[in-house]
């Protein structure tokens, strides 16, 4: 996996289990779950960034075992136009009516008039 992708995944991880799985799978270390999630994230980001700088410092060997020279890539005789990007329609969520949100848990569900009498429910669109 590319280290920039790994750094993004570490930054977006939501739980300690996600961080532990990324550490074991990609960095080869087992993290201590007794630490806070932010401390684990900082530790894994530091290791991933160190690994990225190590990869940038060392040129990758060629198939013949020689270091890759910093030669300019050969220009194509015919430049190709970029493929047109087709806008994909937004995925449908399935429910098109009003939604209600539980203020305590944040859960959204279809709104019914009976929900209005509960103080922990609010209508959200």
KOLVO-156094 format. One record per atom (N, C-alpha, C): atom name; x, y, z. Coordinates in pm, 1 decimal. Example, Ala and Ser with C-alpha at 12.3 -4.5 7.8 and 13.67 -1.06 7.14 Angstrom:
REM residues 2
@a:N	px:1319.0	py:-569.0	pz:780.0
@a:CA	px:1230.0	py:-450.0	pz:780.0
@a:C	px:1320.0	py:-330.0	pz:780.0
@a:N	px:1285.0	py:-225.0	pz:708.0
@a:CA	px:1367.0	py:-106.0	pz:714.0
@a:C	px:1290.0	py:3.0	pz:787.0
This chain:
REM residues 125
@a:N	px:83.7	py:-116.6	pz:0.0
@a:CA	px:0.0	py:0.0	pz:0.0
@a:C	px:88.6	py:123.4	pz:0.0
@a:N	px:48.4	py:224.4	pz:-71.5
@a:CA	px:120.4	py:349.9	pz:-77.9
@a:C	px:116.3	py:417.1	pz:59.0
@a:N	px:224.9	py:479.0	pz:99.8
@a:CA	px:231.1	py:536.5	pz:233.8
@a:C	px:137.8	py:655.5	pz:249.2
@a:N	px:113.0	py:730.9	pz:142.0
@a:CA	px:18.4	py:841.9	pz:154.2
@a:C	px:-122.7	py:789.7	pz:177.8
@a:N	px:-157.5	py:679.1	pz:115.9
@a:CA	px:-287.5	py:616.9	pz:139.2
@a:C	px:-295.8	py:565.2	pz:282.1
@a:N	px:-187.9	py:507.3	pz:330.0
@a:CA	px:-183.8	py:457.0	pz:467.6
@a:C	px:-200.4	py:571.0	pz:567.3
@a:N	px:-134.4	py:683.0	pz:542.5
@a:CA	px:-146.0	py:799.1	pz:630.3
@a:C	px:-290.1	py:849.1	pz:633.1
@a:N	px:-355.1	py:852.6	pz:516.3
@a:CA	px:-496.0	py:893.8	pz:511.3
@a:C	px:-584.4	py:798.6	pz:590.0
@a:N	px:-559.3	py:667.7	pz:576.8
@a:CA	px:-640.8	py:569.8	pz:649.2
@a:C	px:-620.8	py:582.1	pz:800.1
@a:N	px:-498.3	py:608.3	pz:842.2
@a:CA	px:-471.2	py:625.3	pz:985.3
@a:C	px:-543.4	py:750.0	pz:1036.8
@a:N	px:-540.4	py:856.4	pz:959.3
@a:CA	px:-605.8	py:981.0	pz:1001.4
@a:C	px:-757.3	py:964.9	pz:1009.1
@a:N	px:-814.3	py:880.1	pz:924.1
@a:CA	px:-959.9	py:862.6	pz:920.6
@a:C	px:-1010.0	py:748.3	pz:1008.3
@a:N	px:-921.0	py:673.6	pz:1070.6
@a:CA	px:-962.9	py:560.0	pz:1153.8
@a:C	px:-1048.0	py:609.7	pz:1269.8
@a:N	px:-1157.7	py:537.1	pz:1297.5
@a:CA	px:-1252.5	py:581.5	pz:1398.8
@a:C	px:-1231.4	py:515.2	pz:1534.0
@a:N	px:-1177.4	py:394.7	pz:1537.0
@a:CA	px:-1164.8	py:323.2	pz:1664.1
@a:C	px:-1021.8	py:277.0	pz:1685.5
@a:N	px:-994.6	py:235.1	pz:1808.5
@a:CA	px:-863.1	py:179.9	pz:1839.9
@a:C	px:-841.4	py:49.3	pz:1766.0
@a:N	px:-948.6	py:-26.1	pz:1744.5
@a:CA	px:-937.2	py:-152.1	pz:1669.5
@a:C	px:-892.7	py:-126.1	pz:1525.9
@a:N	px:-947.6	py:-19.7	pz:1463.8
@a:CA	px:-905.9	py:15.9	pz:1327.7
@a:C	px:-757.7	py:52.5	pz:1325.3
@a:N	px:-715.6	py:131.1	pz:1424.5
@a:CA	px:-574.5	py:171.2	pz:1431.0
@a:C	px:-484.3	py:50.2	pz:1453.6
@a:N	px:-528.2	py:-42.2	pz:1539.7
@a:CA	px:-449.0	py:-162.1	pz:1566.4
@a:C	px:-434.9	py:-246.4	pz:1440.0
@a:N	px:-544.8	py:-262.4	pz:1366.2
@a:CA	px:-540.5	py:-342.3	pz:1243.8
@a:C	px:-445.9	py:-279.9	pz:1140.7
@a:N	px:-448.9	py:-148.3	pz:1126.4
@a:CA	px:-358.3	py:-81.0	pz:1032.5
@a:C	px:-212.7	py:-95.5	pz:1077.0
@a:N	px:-188.6	py:-85.4	pz:1207.4
@a:CA	px:-52.2	py:-98.9	pz:1258.8
@a:C	px:4.2	py:-237.4	pz:1234.9
@a:N	px:-77.7	py:-340.2	pz:1260.1
@a:CA	px:-30.5	py:-477.7	pz:1242.8
@a:C	px:-11.3	py:-510.5	pz:1095.5
@a:N	px:-110.1	py:-474.1	pz:1013.8
@a:CA	px:-108.2	py:-514.0	pz:873.3
@a:C	px:-2.6	py:-441.0	pz:791.1
@a:N	px:8.3	py:-309.6	pz:809.7
@a:CA	px:93.3	py:-231.4	pz:720.1
@a:C	px:226.7	py:-187.8	pz:781.3
@a:N	px:230.7	py:-170.5	pz:914.3
@a:CA	px:354.1	py:-124.0	pz:976.1
@a:C	px:425.5	py:-233.2	pz:1054.3
@a:N	px:357.2	py:-345.3	pz:1078.4
@a:CA	px:419.1	py:-457.5	pz:1146.7
@a:C	px:440.2	py:-435.7	pz:1295.4
@a:N	px:359.3	py:-350.9	pz:1358.8
@a:CA	px:372.2	py:-329.6	pz:1502.6
@a:C	px:236.9	py:-353.1	pz:1569.8
@a:N	px:242.1	py:-395.6	pz:1693.5
@a:CA	px:121.9	py:-414.0	pz:1773.8
@a:C	px:112.2	py:-295.2	pz:1868.6
@a:N	px:-2.8	py:-227.0	pz:1867.6
@a:CA	px:-18.0	py:-108.0	pz:1950.4
@a:C	px:-79.1	py:-143.6	pz:2085.1
@a:N	px:-51.6	py:-60.8	pz:2184.5
@a:CA	px:-105.3	py:-78.8	pz:2318.9
@a:C	px:-239.2	py:-6.1	pz:2326.0
@a:N	px:-348.2	py:-80.6	pz:2337.2
@a:CA	px:-481.6	py:-21.3	pz:2336.2
@a:C	px:-513.1	py:55.9	pz:2463.9
@a:N	px:-424.9	py:49.9	pz:2563.1
@a:CA	px:-448.5	py:125.7	pz:2685.4
@a:C	px:-421.3	py:274.3	pz:2664.4
@a:N	px:-347.9	py:307.3	pz:2557.7
@a:CA	px:-322.4	py:447.1	pz:2525.9
@a:C	px:-446.6	py:508.1	pz:2462.2
@a:N	px:-453.8	py:640.1	pz:2461.4
@a:CA	px:-568.5	py:706.5	pz:2400.0
@a:C	px:-563.1	py:690.4	pz:2248.7
@a:N	px:-679.0	py:708.0	pz:2187.9
@a:CA	px:-687.8	py:693.7	pz:2042.9
@a:C	px:-599.8	py:797.2	pz:1972.9
@a:N	px:-596.2	py:919.4	pz:2025.8
@a:CA	px:-513.3	py:1023.6	pz:1965.2
@a:C	px:-364.0	py:991.6	pz:1977.5
@a:N	px:-323.8	py:933.0	pz:2090.5
@a:CA	px:-183.3	py:895.3	pz:2108.3
@a:C	px:-145.7	py:782.2	pz:2012.1
@a:N	px:-235.6	py:685.4	pz:1995.8
@a:CA	px:-209.8	py:575.9	pz:1901.3
@a:C	px:-200.2	py:629.1	pz:1758.8
@a:N	px:-291.1	py:720.1	pz:1723.8
@a:CA	px:-290.8	py:777.0	pz:1589.1
@a:C	px:-160.6	py:853.0	pz:1564.6
@a:N	px:-116.1	py:931.8	pz:1661.9
@a:CA	px:7.9	py:1008.1	pz:1646.6
@a:C	px:128.2	py:915.6	pz:1630.3
@a:N	px:129.1	py:807.8	pz:1707.1
@a:CA	px:240.3	py:711.4	pz:1699.2
@a:C	px:244.1	py:644.5	pz:1562.0
@a:N	px:128.0	py:601.3	pz:1512.3
@a:CA	px:123.2	py:535.1	pz:1381.8
@a:C	px:154.2	py:632.2	pz:1268.6
@a:N	px:106.6	py:756.9	pz:1279.8
@a:CA	px:138.1	py:856.6	pz:1177.0
@a:C	px:287.3	py:884.3	pz:1171.8
@a:N	px:351.0	py:891.9	pz:1288.0
@a:CA	px:495.1	py:914.5	pz:1293.6
@a:C	px:570.3	py:800.5	pz:1224.3
@a:N	px:531.9	py:676.5	pz:1253.9
@a:CA	px:597.9	py:561.6	pz:1191.5
@a:C	px:574.4	py:557.7	pz:1041.0
@a:N	px:452.0	py:590.1	pz:998.8
@a:CA	px:421.4	py:589.4	pz:855.2
@a:C	px:499.6	py:699.0	pz:783.1
@a:N	px:511.5	py:815.9	pz:844.3
@a:CA	px:587.3	py:923.8	pz:781.9
@a:C	px:736.4	py:891.2	pz:776.5
@a:N	px:788.6	py:824.9	pz:880.2
@a:CA	px:928.9	py:782.3	pz:877.5
@a:C	px:952.1	py:682.1	pz:765.9
@a:N	px:859.4	py:590.3	pz:750.6
@a:CA	px:872.2	py:490.4	pz:644.5
@a:C	px:866.1	py:556.7	pz:507.2
@a:N	px:781.4	py:661.9	pz:495.1
@a:CA	px:769.9	py:733.1	pz:368.7
@a:C	px:900.4	py:805.7	pz:336.4
@a:N	px:962.4	py:869.3	pz:435.7
@a:CA	px:1088.1	py:939.8	pz:409.3
@a:C	px:1200.5	py:841.3	pz:379.1
@a:N	px:1198.9	py:724.0	pz:441.5
@a:CA	px:1299.2	py:622.2	pz:410.3
@a:C	px:1285.8	py:576.2	pz:266.0
@a:N	px:1162.1	py:561.5	pz:219.0
@a:CA	px:1139.5	py:518.0	pz:81.8
@a:C	px:1180.9	py:624.7	pz:-17.3
@a:N	px:1169.4	py:752.5	pz:20.9
@a:CA	px:1209.3	py:859.9	pz:-69.3
@a:C	px:1360.5	py:874.0	pz:-74.9
@a:N	px:1430.1	py:844.7	pz:34.6
@a:CA	px:1575.1	py:858.5	pz:38.5
@a:C	px:1646.9	py:752.9	pz:-44.4
@a:N	px:1594.4	py:631.2	pz:-46.4
@a:CA	px:1659.9	py:522.1	pz:-116.6
@a:C	px:1596.5	py:500.9	pz:-253.4
@a:N	px:1674.7	py:511.5	pz:-362.0
@a:CA	px:1618.1	py:482.4	pz:-493.4
@a:C	px:1593.5	py:331.8	pz:-506.5
@a:N	px:1484.2	py:298.1	pz:-570.5
@a:CA	px:1450.4	py:156.9	pz:-585.5
@a:C	px:1541.1	py:93.1	pz:-690.5
@a:N	px:1588.5	py:-29.3	pz:-666.0
@a:CA	px:1675.7	py:-93.9	pz:-763.4
@a:C	px:1598.8	py:-135.2	pz:-888.2
@a:N	px:1670.7	py:-130.1	pz:-1001.0
@a:CA	px:1613.4	py:-172.0	pz:-1129.1
@a:C	px:1611.1	py:-323.4	pz:-1133.3
@a:N	px:1549.7	py:-380.1	pz:-1235.9
@a:CA	px:1542.4	py:-525.0	pz:-1249.9
@a:C	px:1682.5	py:-584.0	pz:-1258.9
@a:N	px:1774.5	py:-512.0	pz:-1321.6
@a:CA	px:1911.2	py:-560.8	pz:-1336.8
@a:C	px:1994.5	py:-533.5	pz:-1211.9
@a:N	px:1936.4	py:-470.6	pz:-1110.9
@a:CA	px:2008.0	py:-444.4	pz:-987.3
@a:C	px:2073.4	py:-308.3	pz:-983.8
@a:N	px:2057.4	py:-228.4	pz:-1088.4
@a:CA	px:2115.5	py:-95.2	pz:-1092.7
@a:C	px:2014.8	py:4.6	pz:-1038.2
@a:N	px:2065.3	py:113.5	pz:-984.6
@a:CA	px:1976.1	py:218.2	pz:-933.9
@a:C	px:1909.6	py:287.6	pz:-1052.2
@a:N	px:1787.7	py:328.0	pz:-1031.1
@a:CA	px:1713.4	py:395.8	pz:-1137.5
@a:C	px:1771.1	py:535.1	pz:-1154.8
@a:N	px:1805.9	py:568.2	pz:-1277.1
@a:CA	px:1860.9	py:700.0	pz:-1305.0
@a:C	px:1746.3	py:800.5	pz:-1314.1
@a:N	px:1775.4	py:925.2	pz:-1279.7
@a:CA	px:1673.8	py:1029.4	pz:-1286.9
@a:C	px:1668.1	py:1083.6	pz:-1429.5
@a:N	px:1624.8	py:1000.5	pz:-1518.9
@a:CA	px:1614.9	py:1039.9	pz:-1658.8
@a:C	px:1473.2	py:1088.9	pz:-1685.4
@a:N	px:1461.7	py:1181.0	pz:-1778.1
@a:CA	px:1329.6	py:1232.3	pz:-1813.9
@a:C	px:1254.6	py:1123.0	pz:-1889.1
@a:N	px:1126.6	py:1106.1	pz:-1862.7
@a:CA	px:1050.9	py:1003.9	pz:-1934.6
@a:C	px:1039.3	py:1039.4	pz:-2082.0
@a:N	px:1035.1	py:937.8	pz:-2163.3
@a:CA	px:1024.7	py:960.2	pz:-2307.3
@a:C	px:887.9	py:1017.5	pz:-2339.2
@a:N	px:885.5	py:1114.8	pz:-2427.8
@a:CA	px:760.1	py:1178.9	pz:-2465.5
@a:C	px:687.8	py:1090.7	pz:-2567.4
@a:N	px:557.4	py:1082.2	pz:-2554.5
@a:CA	px:478.0	py:1007.4	pz:-2651.8
@a:C	px:472.1	py:1085.9	pz:-2781.4
@a:N	px:481.7	py:1016.3	pz:-2896.3
@a:CA	px:476.1	py:1088.4	pz:-3022.6
@a:C	px:338.7	py:1154.0	pz:-3043.7
@a:N	px:232.2	py:1091.0	pz:-2993.1
@a:CA	px:98.1	py:1147.1	pz:-3007.8
@a:C	px:37.7	py:1167.8	pz:-2868.8
@a:N	px:23.7	py:1290.6	pz:-2825.7
@a:CA	px:-37.1	py:1311.1	pz:-2693.6
@a:C	px:-184.4	py:1269.7	pz:-2696.5
@a:N	px:-223.7	py:1201.1	pz:-2592.9
@a:CA	px:-361.3	py:1153.6	pz:-2586.5
@a:C	px:-443.5	py:1249.0	pz:-2502.4
@a:N	px:-565.0	py:1273.9	pz:-2546.8
@a:CA	px:-655.7	py:1360.6	pz:-2472.8
@a:C	px:-707.3	py:1284.6	pz:-2350.7
@a:N	px:-726.3	py:1352.4	pz:-2239.0
@a:CA	px:-779.5	py:1282.5	pz:-2121.5
@a:C	px:-921.8	py:1234.4	pz:-2146.5
@a:N	px:-954.1	py:1122.2	pz:-2087.4
@a:CA	px:-1087.4	py:1065.9	pz:-2105.3
@a:C	px:-1189.8	py:1156.9	pz:-2039.0
@a:N	px:-1304.0	py:1178.5	pz:-2104.7
@a:CA	px:-1405.4	py:1264.7	pz:-2043.2
@a:C	px:-1461.1	py:1200.9	pz:-1916.4
@a:N	px:-1480.0	py:1282.5	pz:-1814.8
@a:CA	px:-1531.0	py:1230.6	pz:-1688.8
@a:C	px:-1683.1	py:1235.3	pz:-1690.9
@a:N	px:-1743.2	py:1122.7	pz:-1659.7
@a:CA	px:-1887.8	py:1112.9	pz:-1658.0
@a:C	px:-1934.3	py:1128.4	pz:-1513.6
@a:N	px:-2024.7	py:1221.7	pz:-1491.9
@a:CA	px:-2076.1	py:1243.9	pz:-1356.8
@a:C	px:-2173.0	py:1132.4	pz:-1321.1
@a:N	px:-2144.0	py:1063.5	pz:-1212.3
@a:CA	px:-2231.8	py:955.9	pz:-1168.6
@a:C	px:-2344.2	py:1014.0	pz:-1085.1
@a:N	px:-2465.8	py:962.1	pz:-1100.7
@a:CA	px:-2574.8	py:1013.3	pz:-1018.3
@a:C	px:-2551.9	py:977.3	pz:-871.8
@a:N	px:-2599.0	py:1062.2	pz:-783.4
@a:CA	px:-2582.4	py:1037.9	pz:-640.2
@a:C	px:-2659.4	py:912.1	pz:-600.5
@a:N	px:-2601.1	py:828.5	pz:-514.5
@a:CA	px:-2671.6	py:707.5	pz:-474.2
@a:C	px:-2796.4	py:741.6	pz:-394.4
@a:N	px:-2900.7	py:667.4	pz:-417.6
@a:CA	px:-3026.8	py:691.2	pz:-349.6
@a:C	px:-3021.8	py:631.9	pz:-209.6
@a:N	px:-3070.4	py:707.7	pz:-112.4
@a:CA	px:-3072.9	py:657.6	pz:24.6
@a:C	px:-3194.5	py:569.9	pz:48.4
@a:N	px:-3289.0	py:570.6	pz:-42.5
@a:CA	px:-3404.5	py:483.4	pz:-28.8
@a:C	px:-3525.7	py:555.6	pz:26.7
@a:N	px:-3512.6	py:633.2	pz:131.9
@a:CA	px:-3625.8	py:699.7	pz:194.5
@a:C	px:-3625.8	py:846.0	pz:153.8
@a:N	px:-3739.2	py:894.2	pz:102.3
@a:CA	px:-3746.8	py:1031.3	pz:51.8
@a:C	px:-3828.5	py:1123.7	pz:141.6
@a:N	px:-3891.6	py:1072.3	pz:247.4
@a:CA	px:-3977.7	py:1153.7	pz:332.5
@a:C	px:-3900.5	py:1225.9	pz:441.5
@a:N	px:-3975.2	py:1274.1	pz:541.2
@a:CA	px:-3915.5	py:1345.4	pz:654.1
@a:C	px:-3838.8	py:1248.0	pz:742.3
@a:N	px:-3733.3	py:1300.2	pz:804.4
@a:CA	px:-3653.2	py:1219.8	pz:895.5
@a:C	px:-3655.3	py:1282.0	pz:1033.9
@a:N	px:-3645.6	py:1196.7	pz:1133.5
@a:CA	px:-3634.8	py:1241.7	pz:1271.1
@a:C	px:-3499.6	py:1199.2	pz:1325.9
@a:N	px:-3446.9	py:1277.7	pz:1422.5
@a:CA	px:-3317.2	py:1245.8	pz:1480.7
@a:C	px:-3330.8	py:1238.8	pz:1631.8
@a:N	px:-3273.4	py:1133.9	pz:1690.5
@a:CA	px:-3269.1	py:1120.8	pz:1834.9
@a:C	px:-3154.8	py:1208.3	pz:1884.4
@a:N	px:-3185.9	py:1305.5	pz:1971.2
@a:CA	px:-3084.5	py:1400.0	pz:2019.3
@a:C	px:-2980.0	py:1331.4	pz:2106.3
@a:N	px:-3014.7	py:1224.3	pz:2172.6
@a:CA	px:-2922.7	py:1154.7	pz:2261.9
@a:C	px:-2823.6	py:1067.5	pz:2186.2
@a:N	px:-2873.0	py:991.4	pz:2089.4
@a:CA	px:-2787.3	py:895.3	pz:2019.3
@a:C	px:-2743.7	py:941.5	pz:1881.5
@a:N	px:-2818.1	py:1037.4	pz:1821.7
@a:CA	px:-2783.4	py:1084.1	pz:1687.9
@a:C	px:-2843.3	py:999.0	pz:1577.4
@a:N	px:-2915.4	py:896.0	pz:1610.8
@a:CA	px:-2973.2	py:806.0	pz:1511.5
@a:C	px:-3086.0	py:875.5	pz:1436.5
@a:N	px:-3089.4	py:858.9	pz:1303.7
@a:CA	px:-3197.0	py:914.6	pz:1222.2
@a:C	px:-3288.3	py:802.7	pz:1177.4
@a:N	px:-3418.3	py:834.7	pz:1172.3
@a:CA	px:-3517.7	py:737.1	pz:1130.1
@a:C	px:-3636.3	py:811.7	pz:1072.3
@a:N	px:-3725.5	py:742.3	pz:1001.6
@a:CA	px:-3841.3	py:809.7	pz:941.1
@a:C	px:-3925.8	py:879.2	pz:1048.5
@a:N	px:-3964.3	py:1003.1	pz:1018.9
@a:CA	px:-4039.2	py:1084.9	pz:1114.0
@a:C	px:-4186.7	py:1048.0	pz:1111.8
@a:N	px:-4245.4	py:1039.6	pz:1229.4
@a:CA	px:-4390.0	py:1022.4	pz:1244.2
@a:C	px:-4440.3	py:1131.3	pz:1337.7
@a:N	px:-4564.7	py:1172.7	pz:1325.2
@a:CA	px:-4617.6	py:1278.2	pz:1412.1
@a:C	px:-4611.7	py:1241.1	pz:1560.3
@a:N	px:-4616.7	py:1113.2	pz:1593.2
@a:CA	px:-4608.9	py:1072.1	pz:1733.2
@a:C	px:-4473.6	py:1104.4	pz:1796.3
@a:N	px:-4370.7	py:1116.5	pz:1715.6
@a:CA	px:-4238.2	py:1146.0	pz:1768.8
@a:C	px:-4228.2	py:1287.8	pz:1823.4
@a:N	px:-4317.9	py:1376.7	pz:1781.7
@a:CA	px:-4312.2	py:1516.4	pz:1823.5
@a:C	px:-4333.4	py:1531.7	pz:1973.6
@a:N	px:-4400.3	py:1436.9	pz:2036.8
@a:CA	px:-4426.2	py:1449.6	pz:2179.9
@a:C	px:-4307.6	py:1409.7	pz:2266.9
@a:N	px:-4202.1	py:1355.0	pz:2208.9
@a:CA	px:-4083.4	py:1316.4	pz:2284.1
@a:C	px:-3979.6	py:1428.2	pz:2277.8
@a:N	px:-3927.1	py:1467.1	pz:2393.1
@a:CA	px:-3832.3	py:1578.8	pz:2397.5
@a:C	px:-3696.7	py:1543.2	pz:2336.8
@a:N	px:-3662.8	py:1416.8	pz:2330.2
@a:CA	px:-3532.9	py:1376.0	pz:2276.9
@a:C	px:-3535.3	py:1351.7	pz:2126.1
@a:N	px:-3650.2	py:1376.4	pz:2062.1
@a:CA	px:-3660.2	py:1359.3	pz:1916.1
@a:C	px:-3679.8	py:1495.8	pz:1850.9
@a:N	px:-3617.3	py:1512.8	pz:1734.2
@a:CA	px:-3637.4	py:1636.1	pz:1658.4
@a:C	px:-3649.5	py:1602.2	pz:1510.2
@a:N	px:-3724.4	py:1682.7	pz:1438.3
@a:CA	px:-3743.7	py:1662.5	pz:1294.8
@a:C	px:-3629.6	py:1727.4	pz:1219.0
@a:N	px:-3569.4	py:1650.9	pz:1125.9
@a:CA	px:-3455.7	py:1702.6	pz:1048.6
@a:C	px:-3477.3	py:1677.5	pz:900.8
@a:N	px:-3554.0	py:1754.6	pz:837.5
@a:CA	px:-3569.9	py:1745.9	pz:693.9
@a:C	px:-3645.9	py:1635.8	pz:644.5
